[in-house]
Amino acid sequence: MLKKLKPDMLCSFVRRLDPTELDLSVLRWVAARQELDLGTALTLFFAFNPRRYNLLPREAMDDDVRARCSVIDVLCQRINCGFYVPIASRRMDNPALVAEWIKRQSENIEAGRRSRWVFDASILSPMLVDKPKAGQRAGRGSARPGLIQGLFTPLFVSNKS
């Protein structure tokens, strides 16, 4: 059923997923979709409630949690390499989650704590920009995009006012 959905419909569906109620094979398939945009991928990432596991050593987790964390690993890796393209019309509903994660990430680094999921803040910068008001163009940030993001963003993101 998911394979038949158009990209907009798939992203809308993914944003409402509860990862604890789905089979891991479905979650892996969803995370591998190029149709997902950055906002949807981050929404899925935070739906896993990764903060609970971020500072735990891998060997301290049972097999089920470890398997779920492997999906979070994939999401984080793909987000950091620019696999998911930011689309202005599909921003996160709660961009404060990203800002808070980046803040905690910096605090962990300063305190010498090693966290499992560390994001490249320049990749997430489009998610930190406030939603544009009527008649205002969305900010794109001056950060340099990742390879995949740099190649495909001009194809999917309109720069028109």
Secondary structure by P-SEA (a helix, b strand, c coil): ccccccaaaaaaaaaacccccccaaaaaaaaacccccaaaaaaaaaaaccccccccccccccaaaaaaaaaaaaaaaaaaaccbbbbcccccccaaaaaaaaaaaaaaaaaccccccccccccccccccccccccbbbbbccccccccccccccccccccc
